[in-house]
């Protein structure tokens, strides 16, 4: 692998395939883009400005935004090329977590986005002697704007980098600042370039130390099998505080993409951002794909007569789909009709140009994966975590490179060991990894770092905490299948180990279930907390002539309770006897990643269950199921 630093990718793009629309976002209702050359100029000016603030290589600067913008990307590259570590924070974390991260990281400055973010960081500043100043990425009275870093607009560039790209050689000129260039030349690929604090489902967040090499390994592995062409359009709406999206932005820069940043509030619809940008690629978490799937089903349920029959006929066809499926004869004709009448409309709703949707961070239900891919919307799932920057395996877009229910073959250069245990089924075990993407360790946490590394036969392995197994294919490839989180395994009072994640995933596939958490630790049987999908339940009530009032009242109706009993009865026949869900409780309020009342949220910023929080909040409901 070529020795490279992440910021080198921006200069590579300038030299090889400069883009007129390299990075963009919406400003006052209009799309505003920066060319590659403009970005390079801004990055170098910002690097000089950061040095003038007194920052030196190794210093930390925190950033927190609700929505990514090209300005944030400028700061990211500007920090990277002078060795300053960006410490991105999730905007939805608690005040305690802001305090903890800013204090432990010893961040000297913090750049904040819009909304209440300035006030949140300001509230913590009094107890943070290392935090010199908070600067704003948006205009705020009496708060210094980040653009003070840029200084006055240069009149004459001191050097130029001509190319034969889309822009003239003169337009590709950028300023050379000797001190910036000196530091940039000294940055090593194995140097720590960021602290990424994990959102954490338990305890305090941990600062993961990642190097340029960690992320570059992932990018170059992805380059080998992603059919990306310079100029392909990318829509980015996940938070860049998540290493998944952050490395994706670097990757699309490396591949010559045109990246547009947006939020999730205006993605769909005739005037939504998906139709406006018509992206070729975007990354997402499975929960957002599940929500799209649920909306598709809800739309189908609104139809009547022949249209409704056609919709569910086409949907039923997808039950027989698998990767590399090639129908023939009458079956092929059925698929063509379904595509013409139904599936093509789904693709158009996503902009009509999607080549691949990349998903990760948690498991994507097989039903969702099957339906989207069968409809010609290519979704590929990978597996990893912050500590591996971010991937270990990935389902390839090419024929033979993917398998439903798995997270794909390993990335080239990754080695895995499945560590068996009597607690797991035969063939299953904890996943231990060796990879150039594996982190240096946890910042200021040598004990926690030691806990996640194992030495086997003199070799150092990273213990992922996930449980998995291999799935063999007929083409000679091995696919990794994740069966659960080691720390999330339940052990009943009968000594039976239960993996909750697959059961929860199966529950969420049903149109009547929005969220689910399985419980069963140290008790006789398994139960579940269920948050109903309100739209799905409303439609079911309408079809059964049950007048709708509000969700809380509907959940008390015997007919509704019986409907969820039937749902569980159908699921239970697919489970081992000790895994079967014997009781359930319906909850009217959805679990959220941030609570308006300031209480502890039930979900992480990446929408994973905070099991400890949910267990504490609903202790009475859980205990009632075991009385």
N, C-alpha and C positions, 0 to 999 in steps of 0.2 A: 504494500500500500504506500502510495506517495506520501511523504511527510508534508503535512499541510496544517495550517491554522484555519479556524472557521472564517475569520475575516478575509482570508485569501479568496474565498469564493466570490465575493463582491467584485474584486479586481479581475478575477477570471471571467466573470460575466462581461465586464467592461471590455476586456480584450477580445473575447471570442464571439459573443452574441449580445451586444448591448441592446437593451430594450427601451423603447420610447415610453412604455408604461410598465416600469419595473415594479413599483409599489404604489398603491393608491387606496383611497378611502373617500367617504362622502363628507363634504363640507358644505353646510348650509343648503343641503338638498342636491348638490351637484358633485359628480365624481371628479376628484382631483388626483392626478398622478404625477409621480416623479420619475424621470428617466434614470437609467443606470448612472450616467455621468453626473446628474444632479445629486444623486445619493452619495456618490464617492466624494464629491466636493463638500457636501454637508457633513459627512462622516469625518473627514480630515479637519475641518474647522471645529467640529465638536470635540475631537480629541485634543486639539490645542487648547480649547476652552476648559476642558476638564483638568488639564495640567496646570492651567492658570489658577484654578480653584485650589491648587496645592495637592492634588491627588497624585499618588505614585503607584507604580506596579505593586500589586498585592493588596491595595486598599479595596474596600467594599462600598458599593453604592446600591441602595435598594430602589426598586421601581414597583409601582402598583397602578394598574389601569383596569377599567371595566371593559374597554374595547381597545384592541391593538390599533396602532396607526403607523404610518411611515416614520413619524417623529420618534416613536419608541424604537423602531428598527435602527434609525440613525444612532441613537444612544447606545444600543446594543453593540453595533459594529465599532462605534467610537471607543467604548470602554474596552472591548476585546483587544483592539490593536495597540493599546497602551498598558495592557496587563491589569486593568482594574476589573474586579469581579462584580458582575451584575448579580444582585440578589432579588429576583422577582418574587413578589408576594401575591397571593390570591386576594382579590378585592373583597371577598365574602367572609374572610376569616374573622374570628372574634377579636375584641380589643386586647384580650390577654395574649392571643397569638401574635398580634402586631408587636406588642411590647416584647415578647419573648424573642422573636426573630430579629428585630432591630437591635436588641441588647446583645444577644449571643453573637450575631454576625459582626458587631461593632461597625455597622454602616455609618459612614461619615456624612453622606448626603442621601436624600430620598426624593425621587421624582414621582409626582402623583398625577393621575388623570382627573376626570371630571367627577361630578356628584359630590358625595360626602367624604371622598378619600382624603382630602387635605385635612378636614376636621378630625378624622380617625387617627391619622399619623400625628397631628399636632397634639392631640390628647395624650399621646404616649411620650412626646418629646421631652417633657419636663423631667422624666426619670431616665433620660438617655444622654449622658454627658458626651458620648462620642458623636452624636448626631448634630452636625454643625448647622445644617439648613435644609429646609424643605423647598424644593422648586416645583413649579407647576408645568405640566404639558399642555394645559389649556389656559386661556386668559383669565386671570383672577386679580381683582383689585388688591394692592398691597402685598402681593406674593410675586417674587421674581419668576419670570418666565424662563423656561429652559433655553430659549433662543439667545439669552445673554451669552451663552457659551460660544455662539457662532461668531461674535464680534462683528466688526463692519464688513460689508460685502467687498471682497477683493476686486480690484479693478483689472489687474493683469496677472494671469496665471504664471507661476514660475517654472512650470514644466508641462509638457503635454504627452499624452499617450495615444497616438493616432491608431485607428483600426479601420477596417473596411466594413464596419457594421452599418446600422441604420442611421447613425448620426455622422456628421462630418468630423474630420480630425480635430478641428478647432473646438467643436462642442464637447469633445471628449477630454479636453484639457482639465487638469485639476492642480490645486496648489500643493506645493511640497513644503512641509514645515520640518526643519532639521531635527528638532527634539522628538517630534512624533515619529519620524522615520527611524531615528536611532533606537527608540524603544521598540518600535514595530519589528525591526530586524532582530532584536534580542529575544523575542517571544518564542518559546519552545513549544512544539506540539504536545509534549507531555506535561505542560504547565496547567495548573488548575485555572479554569476560566470562569467558573460560576459556582455559587452555592445555591442548590435548589432544595427548598424546604418541602418535604413530603407533606401532603395534606393530612395524612395520618388518621386511621380509624380508631386508634387508641393512643393515649399519652400525648406528650409534647411532640411537635414536628421535629424532624431530624434534618440537618443541613447536609445534603449529599454533595460531596466534592467531585466535580466532573472536570476532565481535561479536554483540550481540543481533540486529542486523539480519540477519546471515548466517543464523541459525537461524529467526528469525521469517519470513523469506522462504520457507523450506522449508515451514513449518507452514501458512502462508496458501495456498501453492500446493496443498498436500495437501487443505486444507479444501474447495477448489473441486470436487473429484471423488470424495472418499471419502464414501460414504453413511452417515456416523456420526450417531447420535442421542444426545442427552443421556441418561445412565444406562446406555449400552452398557457391557458388561463387557469388561475388557482383562486379559489375563494377560501379565505381564512376567517373563521369565527370562533374557534376555541381559544381559551385564555393562554397567552404565551408564558404564564407562570407555570404551566404544565410542560414538562420537557418534551412530551410527544409533539405538541404543536410548535414549540420553539425550534426543535431540530428539523421539523418539516419545513419551516420557513427557510432555514439555511439550505435544506436540500433543494427546494424549488428555486432558490437563488443559484445554487450550483448548477442546476439543470437548465437555467435560462428561462425560467417562468416569469409570467406577469401576475403578481400577487395583489389581490384586492382584499382589504380588511373590512369586515362588517360585523354586526351583532347578530343575535338570533331572533330578534323581535320582528324582522321584516324579511325573512328568507322566502316564504312561500307566497302564493297568490299571483295574479296577473301582473301586478306592479312590484312584485318582490325582487329581492336582490339576486336570487337564482336565475330568474328569467332575464334580468338586466345584464348580468355578467356572463351568463351561459358558460359556466366553468367546465374545464376538462377534468379537473381534479379538486377534491377537497377532503379534509380529514374530519372525523367526527367520533364521538363516543357512542357506544351501542344504545344508550338510553334515548338519544335523539333519533336514531333510526327506528327504535321501537315506537316512539311517539308518531313518527311519520306513518309507520305501518298501522298503528291504531287509528289514525285519521283516515287512512285509505279504507279500512274496514268500516269505520263509522259512515263514510260517504256511501259505501256500497249498501249499508243497511237503510240509508235514506231513500234509495231507489225503489221503484215499484214496477210491477209487471215484467215485461220482457227484458227491460234494462237491468233489473235486479237479477233475473235469472242468468243473463249473459255474464254479469260481473262475477257471480259466485261460480259459474261454470268455468270461467277463465282462471279464477283463483284456485279451484279444485285441481286444474291441470298441473299447477305448480307442485302439488304433492308428490308427483312422480319425477321431479327434476333432480338432477345431480350434476356436479361439475363434469364438463366434457360431454354432456348429454347431446345426442344428435338424433332427433326424431326422423322417421321416414314414413313414406306412404300416407295413409289416412291420418296417422298421428301428427305428421308434419303439417298437413293441411289444417288440422285443428289448432295447432300452435300459431300458424300464420293468421288465422281468423282472430284468435285471442289477442295476438300482438297488434293487429290492425285496429280492433275495436276497443281494447282495454289498455294493454301494456304501453303502447306508444304514447298514450296520454299521460301516463305516469312519468315517462322519460321527459316529456316536454315540460312537465311541472318542475323538473329539476334543471331546466334550461335547455335540454335536448342535445347537449354535447358531452355529457359525462363519459369519460373513459374509465376511470376507476375512483371509487370512494374507499379511502383507507380508514379502517376503524381499529381501535384498541382501547387500552386502559381498563377494560373489564370484558367479561364474556358477552358475545352477541348471541341471542337465541337462534337456534338452528332454523326455526320457522321464519324468522325475519330474514336471515341470510338466504334461505332457499327462495323465498318469494321475490326478493329484489333481484337476485341473480337470474332467476327464471324469466323475469320481466325485461331482461336485457340491461339492467342497471348493475354494472359490475362492482361488487363490494368485496374487498379482501381484508381479512382480519389477521392481525399480528399479535404477538405476545411479548411482554417485557415489563419493565418498571423503571422508575426514575433511576435506580441504581445501575442500570445497564445502558442508559442514554440513547434510546429507550427500549431497544428490541433485541430479542434472541431468536425469534422465528417469525415467519411471514408466509401466508398463502400467496403464491405467485399468480399473476394474471395469465401467464402462458398456459397452454393446454398441458394437463398432467401435473400442474404445480400446486393444486389446491384440493382439499378434501373437507366436506361438510362435517361440522362438529369438532374440527381440530383448529389449531392455530398455525398450521403449515409446517414445512420443512425448516430446518435451522438456517440462519444466515451463514454464508460462507465465512469460516473463521471462528464460529461458535462451537464449543464442545459441551455436551451435557452428560451428566451422570444421574440416573434415577436411583436414589438411595432407598432400598426396600425397608419395610418395617412391618412387624406383626399387626400394627394398627390399620394397615391399608390392605386393599384387595391384592391378589396375586398380580404381579406386573406393574403395580402402582408404587410410587415412592416420592419422596421429596426431590424436587428438581435442584440440582447443583450445577453451576455454570462456570465455564472459563471462556472469556471473550475479551478482545481489546476494548470492548465497550464498558467493562466493569469499572465501577467507581474507584477512586482512591480510598475513600472511607467517609465516615460521618464527622463533620467539623466539630472539634473539641469533644468528641465522644469516643475515645479509644476503646472503652469497655463495650459499647454497643457495636463498634466496628469489629471487634474480636468475636462477638457473638455470631456474626453473619458470615464469617469466613472459616472454612474447615480445611485442615491439612489431611490429604489422603495420599499415601505413598510418596510423600515429599512434595506434593503439588498443592497449590492453593486454589480452593473452590469457593465460589460465592453461593451461599444458601439462600435461595429465593423465598422460602417460606410457602411455596406453592406445591401442590401435589399433582403429579401427572403420570402419563404412561405413553407408550409408543403405539401408533396405529400403522400397521404395514400396508403397503399398497401393491397392486399388481405390476406397477411400473418400476419397482425397485426403490422408490422413495419411502422414507419414514416420516410420518407426520406426528407432531407433538399434540397431545390432547391433555388439557388441564381439567382435573377432576375436582379440585377444591383448594382452598387456602388451608395450610397446615394449622394455623392459629384459629381458624373458624370451624374446624371439625367439632361436632357435638358428640358427647359420649353419654348415652342414656344410663340410667341406674342399673340396667341389665348388662352394661359393659359393651354395648354395641356402638361402633363409631358410625356417624352419619355425616355425609357431605351436604351441607345446606344449599350451596350455590346451584347445583343442577336442578334441585326441586324448586327453588325460587325462580329460576329461569323458565322452567316449564309452566309455572303458575302465571308468570308475566306474559307468556305468549297468548293467553286467553284474553279476548276482547273485553271481558268483565273485570280484569285485574290490572290495576295501575302499578302497585308496588306490593312486595311480599317479603316477609322475613320469617324463616323457620326457627322454632325454638325447641329445645329438647335436652339441654345439658343437665345431667344428674336427676332426671325424672324418668317416669316409666314409659312415656310415649311421646311422639312428635306432635307439636301443634304449630299453628301459623297465625301471624298477624297479617291481615290483608287490607290494603287500601283499594277500594273499588275504583274502576275507571268510570267516572261519572257519565260521560257521553254514552258509553256502551250500555250502562245500566239504564239510563234514561230511555234509550231506544228499546231495550228489552221490555221495560215497563209499558211503553207505548204499544208495542206489539201484543202485549198480554192484557191490554185494557186496564192497566193499573194507573190511576191518576197520580201525576208527579207533584210533590210538594217541595221538599228539599232533601238533600242526600241523607242527612242524619235521620230524618223521619223514615225515609224509605228503607234504611238498613234495619229498622226494627220490625218490618213487616214479615210475617211468617213465610210468604211466598218468595220473598227475596232471600231470606235465610236458606230456604230449601233449595233455591237455584244454586247457591254457592256450595251447599252440601253435595249436590249432583256433580258440580265441577270437580270437587275433591274426590268423589267416588270414582270418576273416570280417570283421574290422575293416579289414584292409588293402585289401580290394577296394573300399572306399569312399574310399580316400585316393589322392592322387597318388603316383606311383612313388617320388619322393624323400622323401615323408612316411612311407612304410610302415615299421612297426616290424619290424626284421629279427631282433633278439635280445631276450631278457628274462631277468631274474633275479627269483625269488620270495623274498620276505623274510618271516620268521616273526613278527617283532615289529612291531606297528603304530607309526606315527609319532604323536607326542604333543605337546601344547602345553606340557607341563611334565614334567620327568624326575625320578623319585624319587631318583636318585643325584646330582642336582644338575648333571648335564652339560647342554650346550646342547640345547634342544628342537628337533625337526624342524619343528614347526608354530608359527605365530604364535598369540596368544590368540584370533584370529578364524578359526583353523583353515586358514590359507593355508600353502602350502608355503614353507619356508625353503630355497630351492634351494641356496644356498651351503653351508649346514650339511649337507644331505643329500649333496651332491656330495663333501664332505670325509669324512663318516662312512662312505660306501660307495664310496670311491675304488677299493679293491681289487676289489670286485664289478663296478664299471663297467669297469675296465681289463681284467678277465678276458673281458668280452664283446667286446673289440676285439683280443685276442691272436690 
